[in-house]
């Protein structure tokens, strides 16, 4: 007699459907988070906070407040998902983000908008949870480059849609007066419409996740199907144990049943502690690399719309000076044009993620490719100030060239870091906590990056050297290029043995 327990997915196959549902749940979040980028600077100027020259600094504070709160709670949500499961924590994060969007949309001063961003960050632990779920869905190393490229791919799609929503629907009374006349709700709350659209998308993702997404926590899944060659009879214990999904059933008539064998001897507690230490040198080296990358990548995202929208000095005035550091203002583009440029940037990132990254990682190797793109990253920041010297007829091709260089490097680097974090995790039992640590560190850097970059831009604007902010980001990227050599690649671990703490 052969007895099998139903299973919803084969661990040997690529989990395409579950990753698709996870991607849908993930998609609404980058849309919500990036929709504020095109109008954050305009929002600060509308609320008249500080001097106009300091608007970039306060816009950075508004954007980074979400990351500050997220950094404080990242490890908590990651650890909670280890205890109660990934799915409830993930859905709660989506609900928190949706509430945050509605609060920001109805804000009538900067402090309510700031409170909304903080509340959203406190309730959101989705970065760590989603990374953990991908790691648990993918059990075969050859599937990792493809799987770990999906969530950054989804983020790229979100960065296409989010800035478009923010740029096209912010202050609709001003942009579309015939649709949103004087006295309408959207005149009183000029940034409500993009936030309502994002909240509606989040609601759809919550519903799909609730009904279609499976729990991935190893101890909270139903028993999987046993292999066809597994012998089961009336003497086989049918009571499910805590590790029933990890080991095949045992025949009690076997002559070795009940005897002590070497592989059943537990390791000492000090070895068990080694398998649950999330602050090891190996893990911390990858977390530091992720933190440095997150910092300078966030400065790029924050500075780009400010630099594009800032007033442009005539190009002949730039060539008429002998000061090589003279780089006043920005490119003088409209808010709608910036929204479309950010959307095109998302398309570039999407192509890099879907078409270039998987074969490149397979051909070059994860660790070697990680070193290459990290070392080249400072170039992405050094070339941006040169856009001031580009004639108007060539400006847009030059902008897209800069965005292409940046996205090629950053979109490839992020999934590589996720793979390295998973490989550095000593045991699946602490995967959520490790990803929570990485998410908290990354969120802390996203918190620091916008105000620091905004301050450097404001200081550079006073001395006609806005390139100062870009050079500051390039310097941080140089530190990352040096630090990346401390990240070592280790052979793939035996997950089944580590789960049992076997020597």
Phi, psi and omega in degrees: 000132179247130183240129179231148176258133183302146178227144182270343179206151180268119182296343180280341182263157178292125186282066188297314185294314181295323176293327176295313179296318178299323178294321178297317178297321182289328190301319185296332184291309177297330175299314181294318186284327183268350181294338181279342186302313184294330187248004181299317180294317179294324179297316180297316180293328179292321180278356174055056177264115179068193177283159181297328179294337182266005184298325181295325179293313181290328174296323176296320177297320180296316180292319187281346181299325176298314181293325178300310180295322179296323179295323181293331187248358186301311180293327179296312181294322177297316178293323178295323179293334174291335184263316186251354181112160183280319189298312180296324179292320179297314182292324177297322177298321178294319178297318179298319179295320179297315178298322179298317181297317180295320181295318178295321181298324181267007180291133176251004170208171186294330186287325177291319177298319180295318179296321178298318179295320181294315180299319177300319179292321180296326184268002187247116173236028191289331181299311180294318184293317181294318177299320179294317181295321176298317179297327180277332176287326184260113183252350181252128182303327182291344177272349189296312181303319179293315183292316183285351174273347185290313183292318171298327175299315178297320177300320179296319176298318178298324179285347170281311187284319184301303179298328176297316178297313181296319182285323185275331188248357174290138181049060184294335177297324180283321184277324183228069185297335181284338176265330182234082188289172178300136181093355180284165180300327185279350170281322180288322179241085189294342182248019179286318187300310179298327179289324176294321178298315179295321179296323178295320177295321177297321179298320177297317180294325178296316181295316180295319179295321182295319186268333190244340185275134179270152173287134182254352180301127186303325183273001183237018177260156173290160179300139180273166178294139177274152180300154182298332184275358180289129182273125178228140179214186180293346179270355182280130178298133181256357179284126183283129179262175185295334181245033182296332181278353184257336184234147175289160178295156184245135176275121183291346178275353178299140184293339179269356183295131178088351179271158180268122177246163185300322185285349179268354181284126181287150178283160176298162184295331181291329177286323176298320178297323179298325181283348180243011179277113182266001180248030179289162180300322182296315179291315184295328178298317179290320180297321178296317177299317178297320181294315179297315179298316181299321181298303186287334175292322179291325177298323178297312181298326181282318185286327188303307180295326178295313180297321181289325185272340182296151183301143182258136174275138178308141188295330179293332177290330179290318181282348182272001181252154179262358181278114182291343180269000184288112179211076185278146170063204183229220187253354174068034180269157180282164179297321179294320179295321179295319177301319179289323178296318178296325177293318177296323176301319177298323177295318177300314179298322180297317179296316179299317184291318187275324190258320189266316190297307185303309179293328180293317178295322180290323183283315185270327184104147186297309186290317181295318178294324176302315179296316184297308185288331177291319180293327182277350189301324181303335181300323184301330183268328183291332186274344186294315181301338178295345178297335179298334184263003182273132178298156184303321184290343179249005188295312184294317173301322179293320178300313182290332173295314178299317179295325178296316178298313182297314183289326176302318183283312187285321182290331175284322186291321187299308179296331175298318178295323178295320178295317180295326177295316179297317180295328182280344181292125187287335183206142177300338182291342180243015182299318178297320181291321179295315178294329175295319176299314180296320180294321179295317179296317178295320179294323177298321178289323175294333177289316184285324190300308184300312180294324178294313179296321178295322178295316179297322179293317179297319179294319178294327180294326180292330182251018180056047178212067180292345176297343181305319181295319180291323178293326176297319177294321179297322179297317178296321178296327176295317175302319178296324179294329177281317184291334186299338181286350175276351177274114183260149176260131181244157176299152179299139183273159174273101187298319182296321179290322182293326179296330180263001181055051181264147177286000000 
